[in-house]
Structures are given as C-alpha cells and as structure tokens.
C-alpha cells in the first residue's frame, strides 16, 4: 500500500513539473509508472542473481527476501529518480494546462511574462466595435429626431427657434427647428 501511495505522489509531482515546463503531463505519468515497475522487476532479478552468486543457494528464505527487496526497491528508486529528472529538467514546451490557463476572475487567459507560451502573449488590444442599432420590425417606426444645430461662428448649440446665437450673438442665417 505504501508503494502505491509513493507512486501516486510521484505522479502528481511529475505532473506539476511537466506542466511547469510546458509539457503535457500524460507521458510523464506513464513514464513514472513504467520506470518504477520495470526497474523494480529488474532489481528483483538482480537481487536473485546476487543472492545465488554470493551464497551459492537460494534456500535461506529470510536473507533471500531481504536482499531481493533491497535490490527491488533500490532499482525502483532509481526509476523514480529518472522519471523525476525527465519531468523536472525536460525540454520546454508550449502546453498550458486548461485548468490554470483561464483567470477565473476575468475569464481571460493569464499572461505571465517569461512563463507563458507565445500563443498566449498579448497582441494589440481589441478595437472597440461600433454599435449598430437595428430597428425592431414589430415596433412602430420612431419619429425622426431633430438634429441639434450649431452656430457657424462660435460652434455653440443653438436653441430651437432662436434667431441669434445665445453665446456670441451672431444672426442665424437658416431657420432653426424646421
């Protein structure tokens, strides 16, 4: 049971290391499990060979088991170390884990300079879109709004029906409000 917990813990650690390096974590998790199990089996075989070569027989159960377990777990530790080093110091990639790629506060990709892949780097800010009003065909047409007119001399808005500008006093040459 402790061995299974150790493998699970190492898989989680290698997943974090792989994501931090911009790599997909699935291959590193598989590598961790395969290296642990394969190296443990190789360690058992080496332990049996060493036991047989040193003692000459494999009849003594206690010493046989202890030596085989030591070699098996020693080799499993070597496999774990190899998988850890591959995940920790592997090549950098451009993978971003979808669970951390979105800032939950803004629902937008998080950009961290030097630690974010190029495809997430901010480009030019989005241009504001012009609002286009579409009349509802089921409503009665709106009455045309009168446009505000301005003084030709000073540019101030003119009051409807005025003959002179209230700001500068210039005579208005066109009828206002018609």
C-alpha positions in Angstrom: 0.0 0.0 0.0 2.8 2.4 0.8 4.4 1.7 -2.6 1.1 2.6 -4.4 0.9 5.9 -2.4 4.5 6.6 -3.3 3.8 6.1 -7.0 0.7 8.3 -6.8 2.6 11.1 -5.0 5.5 10.9 -7.6 3.0 11.0 -10.4 1.4 14.2 -9.0 4.9 15.7 -8.5 5.9 14.8 -12.1 2.6 16.2 -13.5 3.3 19.6 -11.8 6.9 19.6 -13.0 5.8 18.7 -16.6 3.2 21.5 -16.7 5.7 24.0 -15.3 8.0 23.1 -18.2 5.2 23.5 -20.7 4.8 19.7 -21.5 1.8 17.5 -21.5 1.8 15.5 -18.2 0.3 12.3 -19.5 3.5 10.9 -21.0 5.5 11.7 -17.8 2.9 10.0 -15.6 3.1 6.9 -17.8 6.9 7.1 -17.7 6.8 7.3 -13.9 4.7 4.2 -13.6 6.5 2.1 -16.2 10.0 3.0 -14.9 9.0 2.2 -11.3 7.6 -1.2 -12.2 10.2 -2.2 -14.8 13.1 -1.1 -12.6 11.6 -2.9 -9.6 11.4 -6.2 -11.6 14.9 -5.7 -12.9 16.0 -5.1 -9.2 14.3 -8.4 -8.2 16.2 -10.3 -10.9 19.5 -8.7 -10.0 18.8 -9.5 -6.3 18.2 -13.1 -7.1 21.4 -13.3 -9.2 23.5 -11.6 -6.5 22.0 -13.9 -3.8 22.7 -17.0 -5.8 26.2 -15.8 -6.7 27.3 -14.9 -3.1 25.6 -17.6 -1.1 25.5 -20.3 -3.7 21.9 -21.3 -3.0 18.6 -19.6 -2.5 17.3 -21.8 0.3 17.6 -19.4 3.2 14.3 -17.6 3.0 14.9 -14.6 5.3 18.1 -13.4 3.8 16.9 -14.2 0.3 13.8 -12.0 0.8 15.7 -9.1 2.4 18.3 -9.0 -0.4 15.8 -9.2 -3.1 13.6 -6.5 -1.5 16.6 -4.2 -1.1 17.6 -4.6 -4.7 13.9 -4.3 -6.0 13.2 -1.1 -4.0 16.7 0.3 -4.8 16.1 -0.1 -8.5 12.5 1.2 -8.2 14.0 4.3 -6.6 16.4 4.7 -9.5 13.5 4.5 -11.9 11.6 7.1 -9.8 14.6 9.4 -9.9 15.0 9.0 -13.7 11.3 9.9 -14.2 11.6 12.9 -11.8 14.6 14.2 -13.6 12.9 13.8 -17.0 9.9 15.8 -15.8 11.8 18.4 -13.9 14.6 19.1 -16.5 13.0 18.1 -19.8 12.7 20.4 -22.8 10.4 23.4 -22.5 7.2 23.3 -24.5 4.2 25.4 -25.1 1.5 23.4 -23.3 -0.7 25.2 -20.9 -3.0 23.2 -18.5 -6.6 24.2 -19.3 -7.4 24.3 -15.6 -4.9 27.1 -15.0 -5.0 28.8 -18.4 -8.0 30.9 -17.5 -8.1 33.5 -14.8 -11.4 32.8 -13.0 -11.8 36.5 -12.0 -11.8 37.8 -15.6 -12.4 34.6 -17.7 -9.4 35.5 -19.8 -6.0 33.9 -20.4 -3.4 34.7 -17.8 -0.2 36.1 -19.2 2.9 35.8 -17.2 5.9 37.2 -19.0 8.7 34.6 -19.4 6.5 31.8 -18.2 3.6 31.9 -20.7 3.7 30.3 -24.2 3.9 32.6 -27.2 0.4 31.9 -28.4 -1.0 33.4 -25.2 1.2 36.6 -25.3 -0.9 39.7 -25.6 -1.0 41.2 -29.0 -2.7 44.5 -29.9 -5.7 45.4 -27.7 -9.0 44.7 -29.3 -10.6 47.6 -31.1 -14.0 48.7 -29.8 -16.8 47.6 -32.0 -19.1 50.2 -33.4 -22.6 49.8 -32.1 -25.1 49.3 -34.8 -28.8 49.8 -34.0 -31.2 47.6 -35.7 -34.9 48.6 -35.6 -37.3 46.1 -34.3 -39.6 45.3 -37.3 -42.5 44.7 -34.9 -42.5 48.2 -33.4 -43.9 51.3 -34.9 -41.3 53.4 -36.7 -39.8 56.0 -34.4 -40.3 59.7 -35.3 -37.2 61.2 -36.8 -35.3 63.0 -34.1 -34.4 66.6 -34.8 -30.7 67.1 -35.0 -29.0 69.7 -33.0 -27.8 72.7 -35.0 -24.7 74.7 -34.1 -23.6 78.3 -34.5 -21.4 78.9 -37.6 -19.3 81.4 -35.8 -18.6 80.0 -32.3 -19.9 76.4 -32.6 -22.2 76.5 -29.6 -25.5 74.6 -29.8 -28.5 76.7 -30.9 -31.9 76.6 -29.2 -34.8 75.6 -31.4 -36.5 78.7 -32.9 -33.7 81.1 -32.0 -32.8 83.9 -34.4 -29.5 84.8 -32.8 -26.8 82.7 -31.1 -27.2 82.9 -27.3 -23.4 82.7 -26.8 -21.9 85.1 -29.3 -25.0 87.0 -30.7 -24.4 86.1 -34.3 -27.5 86.2 -36.5 -28.6 82.8 -37.7 -28.9 82.6 -41.4 -31.0 79.5 -41.5 -34.3 78.7 -39.8 -33.7 76.6 -36.6 -36.1 73.7 -35.8 -37.6 73.4 -39.2 
